[in-house]
Amino acid sequence: MAVSTLQCMADGGIYDHLGGGFSRYSVDERWEIPHFEKMLYDNGPLLALYADAWALTGEADFRRVATETADWAVREMQSPEGGYFSSFDADSEGEEGRFYVWQREQIKAVLDAQQWRLLSAHYGLERPPNFEGQAWHLHVARPLAEVAEGLGLDADEARLVVDAARRQLFELRAQRVAPARDDKVLVSWNALMVKGMARAARVFGRGDWFVSACKAVDFIRSNLWQDEILLASWKDGRARFNAYLDDHAFLLDALLEMLQSDYRAQDLEFAEDLADALLERFEDRPEGGFFFTSHDHEALLQRPKSTHDSAMPAGNGTAAFALQRLGHLTGEKRYLDSAEHCLQAFYAGMRAQPGGKAAMLAALEEWLEPPRMVLLRGPDDEVRTWQRALARKYLPSTLVLALPDGLAGLPPLLSRPETTEVNAWVCSGVTCMPPIDSLEALDQALGR
């Protein structure tokens, strides 16, 4: 179901087939015409999902969509200071979609005959206009392999031709008046993109994407983490507003993803500081769970606790999930206890309405069966080789940490002897298997 949905989204007009990234939602039942607004909070989680889908299936479209979406985020959404901007408007020059839609003559004028034959059939330009009866918005009308076969072309050759045509159209589109960009940097939305970027960087071996994620995290730590208090928003050189539950929970979750892509001691330290702030400032100790606003927030008629997923995952579910993982990494029982108390508080709601509480259910699943940890120790180059091999596998309930020799100050649960050859320890809780010295044996231990 998930893979089919992701494929339909990648084919539909909700995806930007020239510039990468997804629009906010579709306005028709065919997912052909979107509301053209692009939001950071959609594209971060979608980037992680497409990376996972590629690791699971090897489907080339998923790799292409993840690559184009990550490149879009770096190119158009990352500020010079490092944080990611919030969104692009749907309209330009007073018209929604004007930047994105086409007249056939505009496209035909810049493509050669072969490019036009392939592109027009693939993206529905042979059909009547699909945008307000007068323009065309690109979507996959026919699979490219099918179009190529009908024209007697090799599928790989057809892909090269279409990609070249897409680049030409992208450059032509770049000459138009672009939609306005909201240049606020919001911590919660940035955290979702950091997680997606770090996950995709690891799966596809793209160090430049990890650098992008590091810039965003370092920007937040330098500009929005002030006197052990997290602020929510930054704009025009000024950080404002005490952060909310989602800011803390999403950022904590993103930092745990960062640690699996490349271990940086400052990220673990920041994660522990955030977790402590989360417990101190948001936890409902008597009843369990976390309020959306901090204890020192202005008084409200009611302090909500977010448990239902919406366009973003629920803060309580993400907090429980991330606290559990951090507790398993560090051995800090406070984090595990608070996560368990949260799950107990909302268990009845999960049973009554499981469809609206996927984030809570993900945390419950890892409470029932804690995630495995794979700790890789040894010379740096060899550890990275093992890490890259594992990153290409779909291991959703396994945390892999590459810890090359020479790292100092590791928590006791992560500290393993330095070795001249790579060794892997597979752990569940505080119990670890004997060290494993070959990738083949590690695959067997992981049940691959």
C-alpha positions in Angstrom: 0.0 0.0 0.0 2.7 2.5 1.0 4.9 1.7 -2.1 1.9 2.0 -4.4 1.0 5.4 -2.9 4.5 6.7 -3.2 4.6 5.6 -6.8 1.3 7.4 -7.6 2.6 10.6 -5.9 5.8 10.5 -7.8 3.9 10.1 -11.1 1.2 12.7 -10.3 1.2 16.4 -10.7 1.6 16.8 -7.0 5.3 16.2 -7.7 7.4 18.9 -9.5 8.8 16.9 -12.5 11.3 19.6 -13.4 12.5 21.1 -10.1 11.9 18.4 -7.5 9.9 18.6 -4.4 6.2 18.1 -3.7 3.3 20.5 -3.5 1.1 20.7 -0.5 -1.8 18.6 -1.7 -3.8 17.7 -4.8 -7.1 19.4 -5.7 -8.5 16.5 -7.8 -9.1 12.8 -7.4 -6.4 11.9 -9.9 -3.6 13.7 -8.1 -3.0 15.6 -11.3 -3.4 19.2 -10.3 -2.0 20.4 -7.0 -2.4 23.4 -4.8 1.0 24.6 -5.9 2.3 25.7 -2.5 5.5 23.8 -1.5 6.0 23.3 2.3 9.2 22.3 4.1 7.3 20.1 6.5 5.9 17.9 3.7 9.1 17.4 1.8 11.3 16.4 4.7 9.3 13.3 5.7 8.7 12.5 2.0 12.4 12.6 1.4 12.9 10.0 4.2 10.1 7.9 2.9 11.4 7.8 -0.7 14.9 6.8 0.6 13.3 4.0 2.6 11.2 2.9 -0.4 14.3 2.7 -2.6 16.2 0.7 0.0 13.2 -1.7 0.2 12.5 -2.0 -3.5 15.4 -0.7 -5.5 12.9 1.1 -7.7 14.8 3.7 -9.8 11.9 6.2 -9.7 12.2 6.4 -5.9 15.9 7.2 -6.1 15.3 9.9 -8.7 12.5 11.5 -6.7 14.6 11.5 -3.5 17.6 12.9 -5.3 15.6 15.7 -7.0 13.8 16.6 -3.7 17.0 16.8 -1.7 18.7 18.8 -4.4 15.7 21.2 -4.4 15.8 21.6 -0.7 19.6 22.5 -0.8 19.2 24.7 -3.8 16.1 26.7 -3.0 15.2 26.2 0.7 18.5 26.5 2.6 19.5 29.9 3.8 23.1 31.2 3.6 23.2 30.9 7.4 22.2 27.2 7.3 18.6 27.0 8.3 15.9 25.9 5.9 13.2 28.3 4.8 9.5 27.5 5.4 7.7 27.5 2.1 7.0 28.8 -1.4 3.7 30.4 -2.3 1.3 28.8 -4.8 1.0 31.8 -7.0 3.2 34.2 -8.9 2.2 37.4 -10.8 -1.2 37.1 -9.1 -2.1 33.6 -10.6 -1.9 30.3 -8.9 0.3 27.8 -10.7 1.5 30.3 -13.3 5.2 29.5 -12.6 4.6 25.7 -13.2 2.1 25.3 -16.0 2.8 25.3 -19.8 1.5 26.0 -23.2 2.4 23.2 -25.6 4.0 25.7 -28.0 6.4 26.9 -25.3 7.7 23.4 -24.8 7.8 22.4 -28.5 9.8 25.5 -29.3 12.8 24.4 -27.3 12.9 20.6 -27.8 14.0 18.6 -30.8 11.7 16.1 -32.5 12.7 13.1 -30.5 12.5 14.9 -27.2 9.0 16.2 -28.0 7.8 12.7 -29.1 8.9 11.2 -25.8 8.1 14.0 -23.4 4.6 14.8 -24.9 3.5 11.1 -24.6 5.1 10.6 -21.2 3.7 13.8 -19.6 0.3 14.0 -21.2 0.9 16.9 -23.6 -0.8 14.9 -26.3 -4.1 15.1 -24.3 -6.4 18.1 -23.8 -5.2 20.8 -21.3 -5.6 19.7 -17.7 -5.2 23.0 -15.9 -8.3 25.2 -16.1 -8.9 24.1 -19.6 -6.2 26.2 -21.1 -2.7 25.0 -20.0 -0.8 21.8 -19.2 0.6 20.7 -15.9 3.2 17.9 -16.2 2.3 14.5 -14.8 3.1 10.9 -15.9 0.4 10.0 -18.3 2.1 6.9 -19.7 5.1 5.1 -18.2 8.3 6.1 -20.1 9.2 2.4 -20.8 5.9 2.0 -22.5 6.3 5.1 -24.6 9.9 4.1 -25.5 8.8 0.7 -26.6 6.1 2.2 -28.9 8.7 4.4 -30.5 11.2 1.5 -30.9 13.7 3.0 -28.4 15.7 1.5 -25.6 14.2 2.4 -22.2 17.6 3.7 -20.8 18.2 5.8 -23.9 14.7 7.2 -23.6 15.4 8.2 -20.0 18.5 10.1 -21.0 16.6 12.0 -23.7 13.7 12.9 -21.3 16.1 14.0 -18.6 17.9 16.3 -21.0 14.6 17.7 -22.1 13.6 18.2 -18.5 16.8 20.2 -17.8 16.1 22.4 -20.8 12.6 23.1 -19.5 13.8 23.7 -16.0 16.2 26.4 -17.3 13.5 28.0 -19.3 11.1 28.0 -16.3 13.8 29.6 -14.2 13.4 32.7 -16.3 9.8 33.2 -15.1 8.8 35.2 -12.0 9.1 32.7 -9.2 6.6 32.4 -6.4 7.4 34.2 -3.2 9.3 32.3 -0.5 8.6 32.5 3.2 12.0 32.9 4.7 11.2 32.1 8.3 13.3 29.3 9.8 11.0 27.2 12.0 12.7 24.7 14.3 10.0 21.9 14.0 9.9 22.1 10.2 13.7 22.3 10.0 13.9 19.2 12.1 11.7 17.2 9.7 13.9 18.2 6.8 17.1 17.5 8.8 15.8 14.0 9.5 14.9 13.4 5.8 18.2 14.8 4.6 20.3 12.8 7.0 18.4 9.6 6.2 18.7 10.1 2.4 22.4 11.0 2.8 23.1 7.7 4.5 21.0 5.6 2.1 22.4 7.1 -1.1 25.9 7.9 0.1 25.5 11.6 -0.4 27.9 13.4 1.9 26.8 16.8 0.5 23.3 16.2 1.8 24.7 15.3 5.3 26.7 18.6 5.2 23.4 20.4 4.5 21.7 18.7 7.5 24.7 19.6 9.7 24.5 23.3 8.6 20.8 23.4 9.7 21.4 21.7 13.0 24.5 23.9 13.8 22.4 27.0 12.9 19.7 26.0 15.3 22.1 25.2 18.1 23.9 28.5 17.6 20.9 30.8 17.1 17.8 29.2 18.6 19.3 27.3 21.6 19.8 30.1 24.2 20.6 29.6 27.9 19.3 26.0 27.7 16.0 27.2 26.2 14.9 26.4 22.7 13.2 29.1 20.6 10.8 28.4 17.8 11.4 30.8 15.0 14.2 32.8 13.3 13.8 35.6 10.8 15.9 38.6 9.7 18.6 37.8 12.3 16.3 37.5 15.3 15.2 34.4 17.1 11.7 34.6 18.8 9.1 32.7 20.8 9.6 29.9 23.3 9.6 26.6 21.4 6.7 24.1 21.6 6.6 20.3 22.1 6.9 19.6 18.4 10.1 21.7 18.1 11.8 19.7 20.9 10.4 16.3 19.9 11.1 16.6 16.1 14.6 18.0 16.7 15.5 15.2 19.1 14.3 12.7 16.6 16.3 14.4 13.9 19.5 14.4 16.0 19.2 10.6 16.5 19.0 10.3 12.7 22.1 12.5 12.4 24.0 10.2 14.8 23.4 7.2 12.5 24.6 9.1 9.4 27.8 10.3 11.0 28.5 10.3 14.7 29.2 13.8 16.1 29.7 14.1 19.8 28.0 17.5 19.8 24.8 16.1 18.3 24.5 13.5 21.1 25.2 16.2 23.7 22.5 18.4 22.1 20.1 15.5 22.0 20.5 14.9 25.8 20.1 18.6 26.6 16.9 18.7 24.5 15.6 15.6 26.1 16.2 17.1 29.6 14.4 20.3 28.5 11.5 18.3 27.1 11.1 16.4 30.4 11.5 19.5 32.6 9.4 21.9 30.6 6.6 19.8 29.0 6.0 16.6 30.8 2.8 16.0 32.7 4.4 14.0 35.5 1.2 13.0 37.3 -0.8 11.9 34.3 1.8 11.1 31.7 2.5 12.5 28.2 3.6 16.0 27.2 1.8 19.3 26.9 2.1 21.2 23.6 3.1 24.3 25.5 5.8 24.6 28.1 5.1 25.0 31.8 6.2 28.7 31.6 4.0 29.5 28.6 1.3 32.1 28.9 -1.8 30.7 30.7 -4.3 29.0 28.3 -8.0 28.0 28.9 -6.8 24.4 28.0 -3.3 23.0 27.5 -3.5 20.5 24.7 -1.6 17.3 24.4 -1.1 16.4 20.7 -1.7 12.7 20.1 -3.3 12.6 16.7 -1.2 12.8 13.5 -2.1 15.5 11.1 0.1 16.9 8.2 2.9 16.3 10.7 3.3 13.5 13.2 1.9 13.9 16.7 4.3 15.6 19.2 3.6 13.0 21.9 4.2 10.1 19.6 7.5 11.5 18.3 8.6 12.4 21.8 8.0 8.9 23.1 9.7 7.4 20.1 12.8 9.6 20.3 13.1 9.4 24.1 13.1 5.6 24.0 15.8 5.5 21.3 17.9 8.0 23.2 17.4 6.0 26.4 18.6 2.8 24.7 21.7 4.7 23.3 22.7 6.3 26.6 21.2 3.9 29.2 19.4 6.9 30.8 16.4 5.3 32.5 14.5 8.6 32.9 14.0 8.9 29.2 12.7 5.3 29.0 10.4 5.8 32.0 8.9 9.0 30.6 8.2 7.4 27.2 6.5 4.5 28.9 4.4 6.8 31.0 3.4 8.7 27.9 2.3 5.4 26.1 0.3 4.3 29.1 -1.5 7.7 29.2 -2.7 7.4 25.6 -3.0 3.6 25.2 -6.8 3.7 25.4 -6.9 6.3 22.6 -4.6 4.2 20.5 -6.9 1.3 20.8 -10.0 3.4 20.0 -8.5 5.2 17.0 -5.3 3.6 15.8 -5.6 5.0 12.3 -5.0 8.5 13.6 -2.1 7.7 15.8 0.7 6.2 13.7 3.4 8.1 15.5 2.2 6.8 18.9 2.0 3.2 17.5 5.5 3.4 16.2 6.7 4.3 19.7 4.5 1.5 21.2 6.0 -1.0 18.7 9.5 -0.1 20.0 8.4 -0.3 23.6 7.2 -3.9 22.9 10.3 -4.8 21.1 13.2 -2.4 21.6 15.2 -1.6 18.5 18.5 -3.4 17.8 21.7 -1.4 17.9 24.6 -2.2 15.6 27.9 -0.7 16.8 30.7 -0.6 14.3 34.2 -0.2 15.6 37.6 -0.2 13.8 39.7 1.8 11.4 37.7 4.7 9.9 37.8 3.7 6.2 36.7 0.1 6.9 34.0 1.2 9.3 32.6 3.5 6.6 32.5 0.7 4.2 30.5 -1.5 6.5 28.2 1.5 7.3 27.5 2.1 3.6 26.7 -1.6 3.0 24.2 -1.6 5.9 22.7 1.8 4.8 21.5 0.3 1.6 19.4 -2.3 3.4 15.9 -1.6 4.8 16.4 -2.0 8.6 13.6 0.1 10.1 14.0 -1.2 13.7 17.8 -1.1 13.8 20.1 1.7 14.8 23.5 1.5 13.1 26.2 3.7 14.6 29.6 3.9 12.9 32.2 4.6 15.7 35.7 4.7 14.2 38.7 4.3 16.4 39.8 7.5 18.0 36.4 8.7 19.2 36.6 9.9 22.8 33.9 10.3 25.4 31.5 7.7 24.2 28.7 6.8 26.5 29.3 3.4 28.3 26.7 1.6 26.2 28.4 2.7 22.9 32.0 2.3 24.1 33.6 -0.8 22.6 37.3 -1.8 22.3 39.3 -0.3 19.4 40.4 -2.9 16.9 42.7 -3.3 13.9 39.8 -4.8 11.9 36.2 -3.9 11.9 34.0 -5.5 14.6 30.3 -5.2 14.9 28.3 -5.6 18.1 24.6 -6.3 17.8 22.8 -5.3 20.9 19.3 -5.3 22.3 18.9 -3.2 25.4 22.1 -3.9 27.5 22.6 -7.4 26.0 25.0 -7.7 23.1 26.1 -10.6 21.0 29.8 -11.5 20.7 31.6 -9.3 18.2 31.1 -10.1 14.6 34.1 -9.7 12.2 32.5 -10.1 8.7 29.7 -8.5 6.8 28.3 -11.8 5.8 28.0 -12.9 9.4 26.5 -9.6 10.3 23.9 -10.0 7.6 23.0 -13.4 9.0 22.7 -12.0 12.6 20.4 -9.3 11.3 18.2 -11.8 9.6 18.9 -10.5 6.0 
